Amino acid sequence: MNEKIAVVTGSNSGFGLLSTIELAQAGFKVIATMRDPSKREALISLAKQAGVEQSIDIQSLDVTSEVSIKKFSSYLSQVGRVDLLMNNAGYAVGGFAEEVSIEEYREQFETNVFGVMRITQLVLPFMRNHGYGKIINMSSISGKFGFPGLSPYVSSKFALEGYSESLRLEVEPFGIDVYLIEPGSYRTNIWSSGKKITSRSLEKHSPYHFYMNNILKEMDAEVDSHGDPSEVSALVKKLAQGKKRTFRNPIGKKFD
C-alpha cells in the first residue's frame, strides 16, 4: 500500500476539519476521528465540495475513553499503517485559579494532554516499524504565555509543549518528526461552543465576577478580528509534505 495514511483527531470542526480536507487534497487517506460522528455533516459537505470524500474515512474516537481507544486500536491494526498523526482534539476551560475545581483541571488535562499521549502511544509502533512518521500537536499561543482567567487551558498547553519537546528527541532516531503549531486568535469554536467557564467565576458574589465578565466581553469583541483558520490548515499541509521543518510554528494574531 503506497497511499499515506493520516489520522486527525477532533476533525468535525475548526482546524481539524480544514486540515482533514487539506491533507486529503495533498494525497493522504485521512482517518478523520471525532467523539460524536453525528456531527460529521460539515466535514462531509466540505469534502464533497473539494472532491475528496473518497479519501476520508470518518471514525468514532473519544480520546478520554479507554473503551473507545481500544476499538480504534483494533481498527488501526486492520489498516496497518499510520504516516501522520495530527493531535487536534481539545477544548478550553476558563475561570480563576482559586475557583476552578481540581476535577475541572483534571478533565481539561484528560483531553488536551492525556488524550494526546494516549493516541500518540497508539500510533508510534506503526511509525517505528515503518521507519517514518510525522506527529503534529496543536498547541496555542496559550502554551507560550499565561492569561488571566484561563489557567486550566493555559496549563494544559504548557504541558503539551513540554511533552512534545521530549517526544521529539525520543523518536527522532526512528525517523519520526514532531511539530508544534501555536496558533494565536483564529475564528474557530474553541472559545464559543468549545469553551467552558467554571460556574463559580460567573456568580455575582465571586470576587472575580467583574474581572471574568470583562475578559469574556473582550474576547467576544475581538472575534471579528480573528484570523482565517485556513492559514493554520495550510501550515499543517506544509508540515505534512515536509516543506517546513521547524519544530515550533507560531502563527496568527499576537505572533505577527
N, C-alpha and C positions, 0 to 999 in steps of 0.2 A: 504494500500500500504506500504510494508515493504522496498522497494528499496529506498535508499537515493538519493536525488536529489542535484546535484551541478550545479551552474551557473558560467561560466567563461567568462569574457569579454576580447575582443581582442584575440580571440582564433585562428586566422588564421596564426599566425607566432610566433616565439620566445618562451618565457616562457609560453605564453598562449596555444600555440599549444601542446607543450610537456606535459604540466600539464594536459591538457584535456585527453591525452592518458593515463597518469599515473593514473588519477582519475577513468577513465573507467576500467582500469585493476584492480583497487582496489575495484571494485564493485559498483561504483556510476553510476547512469544515469546522463550523463553530458549534460546540455544545453549549447552548445558552441555558443557564440554570436560573431558577427563581424559586423562592419559597412557596409562592402561590401561583401555579401555572394558569389559573383562571384569569390572571392579569396579563396574558400574553398578547392581547389584541393589538396593542400599539406596536409591538415588535413585529408581529405578523404583517400588519398593514404596511409598515415601513420596508420590510423585507420584500414584499410584493412590488412596491414602487421601485425598489432598487434592482429587482430581478434576481434576488439571491435567496429566495425562500427555500430552494432545494439544497442550499449549503448550510442551513441552520437546523439544528436538532434541539428542540426545547425539552428540558428535563427538570423534574422537581428536585430541589435541593434546599434544605434548611441547614445552614452551616452551624447552627447551635444544637442540632439534634443528632445524636449518635445513631438512631434508627435510620434517619434519612441519609446520613453519610454512609452507612453500611450498604444501603440499597444502591446508592450512587457508585460505591466502590465496586459492586458486582457488575454494574453497567460498564464501568471503565475497563474492567477485566475483559469484557467481551470486545470492547473497542481495541484494547491492546496497545494504545499509544497516546501520549499527550506531548505536544511540542511547545505549547504556550499555555500558561495559566495567568488569567487576569483576576486578581483578588479585588473585587469591586463592591461586593455586598457590604452594606453598612447603614447605620442611621445615627442620629445625633441626639444626645441628651443634654439639656441645659438646666441651669439652676445654680444657686450659690452653694459653695462647698459646705458650709455649715448646715445646709438644709437638704442636700441630696443624700438619700439613704444609701447605705453600703450596698443594699440589694440593687438599687438603680445603677450604681457604679459597676457592680458585678455584671448586670445584664448588658451594659454598654460594652464591657470588655468581652463578653461571650460572643458577640457578633463581630466587633471591629478588630479584635486581637485574636482570641482563641479560635474563632471561625476561620481566620486566615491561616493560623497554624495547622488546624485540622486538615484543611483542603490541601495545603502545601505538602504536608506529610503524606497525603494520599497520592499525589502525582509525582513526587520526587523519585520513587523507584522506577517509574516508566521512563523518566528523563535520564536517570543514571544508566539504565540498561541500554538506552539508545545513544548515550554519549552526547546528548544535545537537549537544550531546553531553554525557555525564557519564562521568567516569572515577573509579572508587573503588579506591584502592590499600589493600590490607590490610597495615597496619604492625603495631605491637605496642608494649606498654609498653617492650619492649627497644629500641625506636627512640628512646626518651627517656632511658633510664637504663642504665648498664652493669651487668653482673652477672658475678661471677667464674665461670670455667669455661664461659662461653657466648660468648666473644668472636667466633667466626665468625657466629653467628646475630645477635648484637647489632650487629656491624659491618655486616651486610647490611641490617638495618632502619634504621640510621642513614643509610646510603647511599640507601635508598628514600625516606626523609624529605627529604633534600636534593634529590634528583631531582624529587620531587613539588612541592616549593616552586618550583623554576624552571619546571617544566612548567605549573603553574597560571598563572603570569604570562605565559607564552608563548602559551597557547591561549585565554585569556580573551577577547581581541578577536574570536575566531571563534565566540563563543557556546558555548564548551566549558568546563564546570566540572570541577574536580579536587578530590577529597576524600581525606583520610587517615582511616582508622579505626585506633585504637590500643588494642586490647583488653588488659586485664590477664589474670588467670588464669581460663581457662574450660575446661570439660570437652570438650576435643577431643583428637585423637590426635597433636597436634604433639609432645608430649613422651612419647608411648608408642610406637606403631608409626612415628610420624613423626620420631623423633629418632635421631641417630647420634652416639655418643661416640667420639672418636678412641681407638684401642686403647692408645696409649702412656700416656694418663692413667688407664687402668684396670689397668695392670700393677702388680704389687706392689712392684717396685723403683723405680717412679716417685716422685720427691719430692712429687708432688701426689696420690698414690694415696688417702691418708686424706682429704684435702680433697675430692677428687672424689666419693668414696663418701658422704661426709656430705651433699654437695649433692644427690646422687641420692636419698638416703634422705629428705631434707627435701622434695624435690619430690614423691616418692611419697606421703608422709604428708599432704600438702596437697591431694591430688586431690579428696577428698570435699568440701572447702570451696570448690572452684572454682565459678564461676558457670555459669548455664544459657546455652549458646551461642545459644539463640533470641533472647536480648537483642540480640546483635550482628546477627543476620539481620533483626530488626525495625528496627534502625537503618539497615541497607542499604536497606530498603524506603522509609523516610522520606527518605533522601537521593535515591533514585531518583525519588520522587514530588515532589521539590522542597519537602518540608515542613520540611527542615532545611538550612541553607545554610552552616554553619560548615566551614571548611577542615579544621581538626584536630578529631577527635572521639574523645577518650579515653573509655573505658567499662570498667566492671568493677572487680574487686578490685584494690586498690593505687592506684586512682584515686578511690575513694569518700572 
